[in-house]
Each structure stands twice: as structure tokens, then as C-alpha cells.
Amino acid sequence: MESAVQLIELGAIILALGLLGAVSVRFSISPIPLYLIAGLAFGSGGVYPLTTSEDFVSIGAEVGVILLLFTLGLEYTADELVGTLKTSAPVGLADLALNALPGVAAALLLGWGPVAAVAMGGITYVTSSGITAKVIGDLGWLGNRETPALLSVLVFEDLAMAAYLPILTALLAGAGLVGGAVALAVAAATIAVILFVALRHGAWVERFVSSPSEEVLLLKVLGLTLLVAGIAQQLQVSAAVGAFLVGIALSGSLAHTAHKLLSPLRDLFAAVFFVFFGLHTDPHDLPPVLGIAALLAAVGIATKLATGWFAARRAGVAATGRLRAGVALVPRGEFNIVIAGLAVGAGTNARLGPLAAAYVLILAVAGPVLARGAEPLTRAVRARRNDRRDARRERAPQTDDDVPVAPAPRPDPSETGR
């Protein structure tokens, strides 16, 4: 009987996602905000909480984030990644300073203590790689000039999380400096091994997963991606980083085929991820912290716009591309909720969880909406600027130099001949 209820709930969830996707296509908007709102409606404290299918949705959400980052990794080679990371350090450090400081300051002003301040700094710092990847794909920005610079920021953040999460875990557990150093060393070694294999032995990885059968190729690629992501997460490294590095290890026709085979699964599980986030947010806990969350969200939008603008300008991208890069970095999501969960579980402050949920929800909805309006806004601003310039030219008084001089009349040949 329970299995029948699970099938009914899963069928209802997937069908509802399809209907919401159809609405988003009809009105040319991103489906992400609709998925999040649906999760709120059917989660804890919502209209009709779903219970029996929670385990599947939870695993599906993790798979969705992993596949989003894996397919992003397929777009770039290992050499491109290393070259980008070498040039992205100034942007990455600016991103860290601009976006972590508001969270740290908020926690200290609220009197939550230094450990909660470290947690809040991570919550306001990191962009949602899953939502940003979905936005880039939905809007067709993968081939844009600013996208490599944008992805370099995301990779820098994910690698920073690989160092940050072990330290935060040690602080929350009271392990002290030695415990944090050991956890950080394990995380750094794991990333180094995965990156070394991707750089030096990418051809071996390709030979291992390649197959003339699309079915076999799908199973091999999916299994390898999940395996590496799981090992990375077990060693306190982001599963997203592991999946991304597996993606860059594949190239050429194999990467193209893998992308084609995994795209439907990515879309399905990515939608499940956004619903899962909404399911675990109780709407009743949001109003008391909504004001602080809205203020932090406004600051977060401004700081991410500045980060994206700076990154794209360094890459020589024009104003429209800079704005696209900025708004694509606005969403917060999976990492932010993980950080908040760790902090709340350790008993830092009961208000930190709802504040993080409200903050993430605002930016998870605002990010895709702002991304959709970035290009029309840029065109409108440019058109208005041109109109003002033309109006100033028309109002400017004419001088003698501005008045066109009529050419002298040419002599009549019949008269010159007299």
C-alpha cells in the first residue's frame, strides 16, 4: 500500500513539474521560481505536505546538482579550466570579500557570536551553481563571451567551499585549529588527485567510458560521475566539484554524446532539486526574519552584480555581457542550505536556519527573474541614452561653423567662352 502511495506522489510531482514547465514556456520565463513555490506549497507547513516520497526526492535533488555541474564541465577542457583559474584569482578574492562580509557583519550585529558569523559569511558568499547552471542553459548563454569568466567564478567558489566546509565543521564541533587543519589537508589532497587525473589522464578516462552502445555509455558516464561525486563528498569536498572535474576530463565527440544522453536526466533531477529545496522550507518560519533577509538579499544582489561586472570586464566583455554575468551569479541555493543546516544542527542559533532559508528563497527566485530581464533592460537603457544624446544635439545652439555653406555656382561654359 505504501509503495502505491509513493508512486502516486512521485507521479503527481513529475506531472506537476511538467505543467509548471509548460507555463514557463508559454510566458517565456524560467521555471525555477515556479518549482520553488511548488515545493513550499507541498512541503513542511504547506498546503499538503508530501511524506512517503521524501527519500526519493532527497536523493534526486543531489543527483540533479551533480548532473548540472557535470554537464557544465563537458563544455570546457582541463587546459581551459587551469588557464581560467590562474587568471581568476583577483576576481575570486574580490567575490569572497564582497559577499562574505555582509553575512559576517549581520551575525555579529545580531549578537550570534563568531562561529555563527563564519557560517553566515558562507551563506551570503557562495552562488548556487545548480540554479546558475540551469539559468545559463535555459537562456542559451553557454556560448557567450562572458560565460568562461562566469564559470571561473563558480569553480573558484566551489573550490573555496572545499576548504571552507571542513574548517566550519571543525569550528562547529569545537575541534580547534588542529582538527580544522587536518580536514582542510584531506580536502585539498582530494581535489588535487581528481584534478591531476582530469588533466594528465583524461584520455584514459575517455577510453574507459567510451562504447559504441549509447546505453552502455550512459551507464558508464552516469556511474562514474556519481561515484566520483560521492567519494569527493565523503572526503569533505563538494560533490559538485567532483562532478565538474569528471565533465572536463571528457572531450570531443564523446563529450557531445554524453551531453545528449544525460541532458534529459539532468533536466528531470534538476527540477526535483528545486522542488526539494522548497519542500524543506516551512513558510511559517519565514515572516519573523523576512526583513533582515530582504536587506541581506538586496546587498547580495548588488555585490554579485559587482563581481560579475568585474569578472566580465577583465575578460574584455561589453556592458551587456557584464550585466548578464552579474545577474547569473545572484542565485543562492544548495551550498547555502547545507551551511545553514550544519550551523543549526550544531546549536549555533535557532534563527539562523529560517533567516538562511528566507535569504536563499528570495535570491533563488530573484536571480532567474533578473537574468531574464537583463538583456531587455540593457537595450532599454541604451536606447534611452541614445535618445537623450540626440535630444541634446537638437537643443544645442548652432554656430557659424555648424551652418552648411552653399557651394559657389559653377560658371556657364557658354559665358566663359565669350
N, C-alpha and C positions, 0 to 999 in steps of 0.2 A: 504493500500500500504506500509506504514511504517513497519507494522508487517511482511510483506513478506520480506522486505529488512533485517530486524533483523534476521529472520530465515535463510536467505541466508548467512549473515555474520557469525552467530553462527555455521551453518553447515560447512562453509569454515574453520573457526578457529579450530573446533574439528577435521575435516578431516586432516587439515594441521598438527595438533599435532600428529595424528596417523601416518602420513607419516614420520614426523621427528623422532618419536619413533621407527619406523621400521628401519630408517637409523642408529640410535644409537645402536639398537640390532645387526644390520648387522656388524658394525665396533666395537662392544663391548666397547662403550663409554657411558658416562652419557648423557641423553637427555637435561639436564638443560641448558647448553650453547646454544644449538640449539633453545630451547624455548625462551631464552632471545634475541637472534639475530632476531628471527621471530617477536618478539614484537617491536624491534627497526625498523624493515622494515615496519611495518604496523601501527606505532604509529604517534605521532605528529612530523612532519618533515620527515617522512619516505617516502617510495615509494608510498604507497597507504593507507592513514590514514583511520582507521575504526571509525565511529562516532555513528551509531544508536545502536550498541550493547554494548556501553561503560558501561552503568549502570549494565547490567548483568555480564560483565567481572569483574567489580569492586567488586560486592558482591561475585561472585565466587572466586575471589582471597582471600578475607577474610575467606571464608569457607574453602579454601584449606589449609591455615596456621593453622586454628583451628583443622581441621581433622588430619593434620600431627602431631601436638603436642598431640592430644587425643590418637592416635594410639601408640605413643611413651609411653604415660603414662600407657597404657594397659600392657606394658612389665614388669612393676615393681609394687610392693605393697607399701602401705603407710609406713610400717615399714622400708622398704629398702630405701625409699626416705628420711625419717628423719635421719636414720643412715648415709646415704651418705652426707647429708647436714652438719651434725655435724663434719664430718671429712674433708669437702671440703673447709672450711673457709680459710685456708692458700693459697690454690690454687686459690680460688675466688678472694682474695685480691691481689695476685700476678698478676692475669689476669687483674684486674682493673688497677693496676699501670702500667703494661707493655703496655697496649693497649689504655688507655685513654690519657696518657701523650703526645704521638705523635700528636694527634689531637689538644690538648690544645696548645702545642708549635707552631704548624703550624698557628693557628688562631692568636696568639699573634705576631708571626714574621711577618705575613701579615698585621698587624695593624687593625684587625677587632674588637678588644675590648674584655672585659672579658665575656660578655654574649654569644657572638659568640664562644668564646673559650670553654665555658661549653657545648655548642651544638656540637662543633666539637669533643670534648672529648667523648661524647656519640656515635657519628657517627663512630669513629675509634675503639671504645671499643667492642661493642656488636656483637656477631656472629649471623648469620641468622639461627635461629632454624629451619625454614622451609626448607632451602636448605640442612642444615646438616642432618636433619631427612631423607630427600629424598636420600641423598648420602649414609647414613648408610644402609637404606633399599635396595637400588639398588645394593650395593656391598656385601650384606649379612654379615654385621658386627654386627648385633644386638646381636649375641651370643658370641662375642669376649670378652676377659677378660678386655680389656680397656674400653669397652662401658659404664659400670656403672660410671667410673670416668669421662668419657667424658660427659655423661648426667648430672652428678652433676655440671659440669662447666656451661652447658646450663641453668640448673634450677637456679643456683646462679645468672647468668646474667639476667634471666627473672625477678627474684625477685628484683635484683638491679634496673632493669628498672621500676619496680613498685614503687620504692622510687624515682628514678631519674626523671621520666616524670612529676610528679606533681611539683617537685621543678623547673624544667626547664620551665614549663608552667607559674608558678608564676613569675619567673625572666623575661620571655619574656613579660608578661603583666604588669611588674612593680609593682606586688602586695606586694613585700617586704618579710621580714622574717616571719611575722605572717601568711600571706596567704600561703606561702610555707609550713609552719609547719602544718596548718590545712589540706591542700591537702595530705601531707605525712601521717598524722594520719588516714585519711579516707582510703587511700590505704592500710596501714598496717592492719587496722581492717578488711578490706575485705579479704585480704589474710589469716588472722588468722581464720576467720569464715569458709572459704572454706576448709582450711587445717584441721581444727577441725572436720568438717563433714566427710571429707575423712578418717581421722584417727579413729575417735570414732564411726562413724555411717555408715561405708562402707557397712555393712551387710544390713542396712535399704535401702540404695541406690540400692543395688543389688535386694532386694525383690521388690522394686518399679518398676524397669525397666524390670525385668525378665518376660518372657512369652513363652509358648510353640510354639507360632507362630513366625516365623522368621520375617514376615512382621511387626507385632506389635513391636517386639524387636527392629528392625531397626528404626522405627519411634520414639519410646521412647528414645533410646540412642541418636539418632541424635538431637532430640528436646531438651533433657536435656543438651547436650553438647553446643549447640548453645545458649540456654537460659543462662546458667552459664557464658559462654564466653562473651555474650553481657552485662550481669549485671556487670561483672568484668571490662569491658572496660568503661562502663558508669560511674563507680566509680573511673576512672583514674588508673585502674590496667590493666595489659596486658591481652588481651583476650586469648593469648597463655597460660598464667599461669593458668587461669580458666579451659581451656580445658585439660591441662595436669593433673591437680588435679582431674578432673572428671574421667580421664582414670585410675589413680591409685586407685580410690575408687572401681573399678570393678576388680574382680579377678576370678581365677579358670576357669571352663568351660564357664561361662558367658562372661568373657573377651575374651576367644578364639572365641566364636561365634560372638561377637560384632566385633572383628577384621576382621573376614572373611566377614561379611556383609558390613562393611564400607570401606574395602580396595579399591574396585572399585571406589567408590565415592571419596575417598581420592586421588587416582591417577588422576582422571579427574580434580578435582578442584585444586590440587597442580600444575598441568600443566598450568591451567588457571592463577594461581598466577604468575608464572614466565613470562608468556606472558604479563600479566597486567603490571608488572614492566617495561618491555621493551617498552610497548605502551606509557608510561608516561615519557619517556626519549627522548628529542629532540636531534638527532645526531648533529645538527649544534651548540649546546651549549657546546659540549664536547672538541673540539680541543684546545681552549684557556687555559683550566685548566688541560689538559691531562698530562703535565709534572709533576706538583705538585701532581696530583692524582696517577701517576705511582710511584713516590717516596714514598708517603704515603702507597701505596699498598705493595711495597717491604718491608717497615718496618713492616707493618701489617702482612705479611706472616711470617716474622722472629719471631715476638712477639707471634703470635698464635702457631707457632711450639714450641716455648719455653714453652708456657702454657700447651699445650697438653703433651709434653715430661715430664714436671714436674708432672702433674696430674697422668699420667700412671706410672711413676717411683715410686711415692708414693704408688701406688696400687700393686707394685711388678711385673709389666709387662715388658717383654723383649723389646729390641730395636725396633723390627718391630712393635709391638703394640704401642710403644711410638710415632713412626713416624705416624702411622695411626691416633692416637688421635690428633696429631698436625695438620695434613692436613685437618682433618674433621672440625676443628674449623676455618679454613681460610675464608670461605664464609661470606660475609655481604649481607644484604638484607632488610627485611621488617621493622625492627625497625629503621635501619639507615635512610631509606627514610622517615619514619614518623617523626623522629627528624629533618631532614633537612626541611621537609615541615612546621613544626611548626616554625622553626627559620626564614625561608624565608617569611612565612606569617606575622610574627611579624616585618619584615623590618630590620633584622639584617645586612645582606649584600647580594647583588644580586648575587655575585659569589659563595656563599656558596652552593646554590642548584645544579648548574652544577658540582661543584667540588665533592660534595657528590655522585651525580649520576655517574660520571666517576669512582670514587673510588669504589663504590659498584659494578658497572658493571665489572670492572677489576677482583675484588675478587670473584664475583659471578660466573665468567667464570673460573678463575684460580683454585678456590677451588675444584670443581669436577674433573678437569683435573689432578691436583696434587694428589687427592685421588686415582684416577685410576692408577697412576704411582707409588704410594708409595711402594707397595709390590715388584714389579719388580725392582725398584731402590734399595731397601734393599737387595734383593737377589744378584743383580749385585755387590753392594759394598762388601757384604760378600764373594762372590766368588773371587773378585779381591784381597781382604785382604788375603784370604787363598792362592791364587796363589803367592802373594808376600812373605808370610811366608814360603811356600815350596821352593821358589827360594832362599831365604836367607839361608835355611838349606842346599841346594845343594852347594851354594857358600862357606859355612863355611869350613875352613881347618880342616882336620881330625887330631885328636891327637892319641896317642898310646892307650888311653882308648876307642877311637871310633872304632879302628880296631878289628874286631872279631878275637878271638883266637881259632885256630882249636883244637878240643879235642884230648887228647893223645890217641894213638892207643891202643886198648884193646889187652891184651896178648892172644896168641893162646893157647887154653886149652891143645892141644897135646904137646906143648913145655913145659908148666908148669908141665906136668906130668912126664917129663924125670928126 
